Amino acid sequence: MTRLAQTERSELCDLALQLGEDQPTLCGDWTVKDLVVHLVLRERSPAAVGILVPPLSGLTDAASRRLARTDFAVLVERLRGGPPRWSPVALPPVDAAVNTLEYLVHHEDVRRAQPTWSTRDLDDSAERAVWRALHPMAKVLTRPVPAGVVLEDSVSGSRLSASRGAGQTVVRGRPSEIALYLFGRKEQADVEVTGDAAGTVDETPLGL
């Protein structure tokens, strides 16, 4: 079975070429090319350490500027080819763990930045893969929220306790939409937020 991370990677690459490098994304002022540069650097360069270690962000920025001088189509095909063989991410279990949400969210960053976007209907197996990927990330993504948050999968009815605190708020939707919400794409995510601290959760910045 094709892993969701692979499918999302491939579809993101197709869309990037279709739209062109200068189109906007939901990643602040990044263009499609900026996002592709980020993704290529993330899995192919030691300089990507600055993504996770802010004091080293200068290394990442410098490497990004150098990489951005590469032809856009070449960058996209490099991204499509996946991580190099020496990378741990080349192993299927690691790829599924670290790239399922990464590529789902960034694919939607490109899709939903376009004026004619619409919600995708992922099949149930894809939604289950997203739900599995959310389990180890839920507490990290909701850490800034000073309230209890429960995630509810509207496909299966499953629930996941994401954070504890005063009151309880339920974020309900398809796992793919919950992922977008937790990664800070709140305005574009199709979820229902209810409960004692719904306003607080909606107002708290989320994402890595």
C-alpha positions as CSV (number, residue, x, y, z in Angstrom):
1,M,0.0,0.0,0.0
2,T,1.3,3.5,-0.9
3,R,2.0,5.5,2.2
4,L,0.1,8.7,2.6
5,A,3.4,10.6,3.0
6,Q,4.4,9.5,-0.5
7,T,1.0,10.3,-2.0
8,E,1.0,13.8,-0.5
9,R,4.6,14.4,-1.6
10,S,3.8,13.4,-5.2
11,E,0.6,15.5,-5.3
12,L,2.3,18.5,-3.8
13,C,5.0,18.3,-6.5
14,D,2.4,18.0,-9.3
15,L,0.5,21.0,-7.9
16,A,3.7,23.1,-7.5
17,L,4.6,22.6,-11.2
18,Q,1.0,23.3,-12.2
19,L,0.7,26.6,-10.3
20,G,4.2,27.9,-10.7
21,E,6.9,29.0,-8.3
22,D,5.6,32.5,-7.5
23,Q,2.1,31.5,-6.2
24,P,1.3,32.1,-2.5
25,T,1.0,29.6,0.3
26,L,-0.4,29.7,3.8
27,C,3.1,29.8,5.2
28,G,3.3,33.6,5.7
29,D,5.0,35.3,2.8
30,W,6.5,32.1,1.4
31,T,5.9,31.4,-2.3
32,V,5.5,27.9,-3.6
33,K,9.2,27.9,-4.4
34,D,10.1,29.0,-0.9
35,L,8.1,26.1,0.5
36,V,9.8,23.6,-1.9
37,V,13.2,24.9,-0.9
38,H,12.3,24.4,2.7
39,L,11.2,20.8,2.1
40,V,14.2,19.9,0.1
41,L,16.6,21.4,2.6
42,R,14.8,19.8,5.5
43,E,15.6,16.3,4.3
44,R,18.8,16.7,2.4
45,S,21.0,19.2,4.3
46,P,22.6,19.3,7.7
47,A,21.9,23.0,7.7
48,A,18.2,22.1,8.3
49,V,19.2,21.8,12.0
50,G,18.3,25.5,12.3
51,I,14.6,24.7,11.7
52,L,14.5,23.0,15.1
53,V,17.3,25.0,16.8
54,P,16.6,28.7,16.6
55,P,20.1,29.9,17.5
56,L,21.3,28.0,14.3
57,S,18.6,29.5,12.1
58,G,21.2,31.6,10.3
59,L,22.8,28.4,8.9
60,T,19.4,27.4,7.5
61,D,18.6,30.8,6.0
62,A,22.0,30.9,4.2
63,A,21.6,27.4,2.9
64,S,18.0,28.3,1.8
65,R,19.2,31.3,-0.2
66,R,21.8,29.2,-2.0
67,L,19.3,26.4,-2.8
68,A,16.8,29.0,-4.0
69,R,19.2,29.8,-6.9
70,T,18.4,26.3,-8.3
71,D,15.9,26.1,-11.2
72,F,12.4,25.5,-9.8
73,A,11.6,22.4,-11.9
74,V,14.9,20.8,-10.8
75,L,14.0,21.5,-7.1
76,V,10.6,20.0,-7.5
77,E,11.9,16.8,-9.1
78,R,14.5,16.6,-6.3
79,L,11.7,16.8,-3.8
80,R,9.7,14.2,-5.6
81,G,12.6,11.8,-5.5
82,G,12.4,11.7,-1.7
83,P,15.2,11.7,0.9
84,P,18.7,10.3,0.0
85,R,19.3,6.7,0.8
86,W,21.6,7.5,3.7
87,S,18.8,9.4,5.4
88,P,16.9,7.7,8.2
89,V,13.8,9.2,6.6
90,A,14.3,6.9,3.6
91,L,13.1,4.1,5.9
92,P,9.3,3.6,5.4
93,P,8.4,3.6,9.1
94,V,10.4,6.8,9.7
95,D,9.0,8.4,6.6
96,A,5.4,7.7,7.8
97,A,6.2,9.0,11.3
98,V,7.8,12.3,10.3
99,N,6.3,13.1,6.9
100,T,2.7,12.1,7.0
101,L,1.6,15.3,8.6
102,E,4.4,17.4,7.1
103,Y,3.3,16.7,3.6
104,L,-0.4,16.7,4.2
105,V,-0.2,20.2,5.8
106,H,2.1,21.7,3.3
107,H,0.1,20.2,0.4
108,E,-2.9,22.0,1.8
109,D,-0.8,25.2,2.4
110,V,-0.5,25.4,-1.4
111,R,-4.0,24.2,-2.2
112,R,-5.8,26.5,0.2
113,A,-3.9,29.6,-0.6
114,Q,-5.5,29.5,-4.0
115,P,-8.8,31.4,-4.4
116,T,-10.8,28.5,-5.8
117,W,-9.8,25.9,-3.2
118,S,-12.2,23.4,-1.8
119,T,-12.0,20.7,1.0
120,R,-10.7,17.4,-0.2
121,D,-12.4,14.1,0.7
122,L,-9.5,11.8,1.7
123,D,-10.5,8.1,1.9
124,D,-10.9,6.4,5.2
125,S,-7.6,4.7,5.1
126,A,-5.8,8.1,4.6
127,E,-7.8,9.6,7.5
128,R,-6.8,6.7,9.7
129,A,-3.2,7.3,8.8
130,V,-3.5,11.0,9.8
131,W,-5.2,10.0,13.1
132,R,-2.3,7.6,13.9
133,A,0.2,10.4,13.1
134,L,-1.6,12.8,15.4
135,H,-1.3,10.6,18.5
136,P,2.3,11.4,19.3
137,M,2.0,15.0,18.2
138,A,-1.2,16.1,19.9
139,K,0.3,17.1,23.2
140,V,3.1,19.0,21.5
141,L,0.8,20.9,19.2
142,T,-1.6,21.9,22.0
143,R,1.1,22.8,24.6
144,P,0.3,26.5,24.4
145,V,-3.3,26.0,25.3
146,P,-4.1,26.7,29.0
147,A,-7.2,24.4,28.9
148,G,-8.2,20.8,28.3
149,V,-8.4,19.8,24.7
150,V,-10.0,16.6,23.4
151,L,-9.7,15.7,19.7
152,E,-12.7,13.8,18.2
153,D,-12.4,12.0,14.9
154,S,-15.8,12.6,13.1
155,V,-15.1,9.6,10.9
156,S,-14.7,6.9,13.5
157,G,-15.9,8.7,16.7
158,S,-12.5,8.0,18.4
159,R,-11.3,10.5,20.9
160,L,-7.8,11.6,21.9
161,S,-6.9,13.7,25.0
162,A,-4.5,16.3,23.7
163,S,-4.0,18.6,26.7
164,R,-5.3,19.0,30.3
165,G,-6.3,22.2,32.0
166,A,-9.3,24.2,33.3
167,G,-12.4,23.4,31.4
168,Q,-12.7,21.1,28.4
169,T,-12.9,21.9,24.7
170,V,-13.6,19.4,21.9
171,V,-12.1,19.9,18.5
172,R,-14.2,17.7,16.2
173,G,-13.7,16.9,12.5
174,R,-12.0,14.6,10.0
175,P,-8.4,13.9,11.2
176,S,-7.0,15.8,8.2
177,E,-8.9,18.9,9.2
178,I,-7.9,18.5,12.8
179,A,-4.3,18.3,11.7
180,L,-4.6,21.6,9.8
181,Y,-6.2,23.2,12.9
182,L,-3.5,22.1,15.2
183,F,-0.8,23.2,12.9
184,G,-2.2,26.7,13.0
185,R,-4.3,26.8,9.8
186,K,-7.4,27.5,11.8
187,E,-9.2,29.8,9.4
188,Q,-9.0,27.2,6.7
189,A,-9.7,24.1,8.8
190,D,-13.2,22.5,8.7
191,V,-13.6,21.7,12.3
192,E,-16.1,22.3,15.1
193,V,-14.7,23.7,18.4
194,T,-17.1,23.4,21.4
195,G,-16.8,23.4,25.1
196,D,-15.9,25.6,28.1
197,A,-12.8,27.0,26.7
198,A,-13.6,27.1,23.0
199,G,-12.8,30.7,22.7
200,T,-9.5,30.3,24.4
201,V,-8.5,27.5,22.2
202,D,-9.5,29.4,19.0
203,E,-7.5,32.4,20.1
204,T,-4.3,30.5,21.2
205,P,-1.7,30.4,18.4
206,L,-0.9,26.8,17.5
207,G,1.7,25.0,15.4
208,L,5.3,24.2,15.6
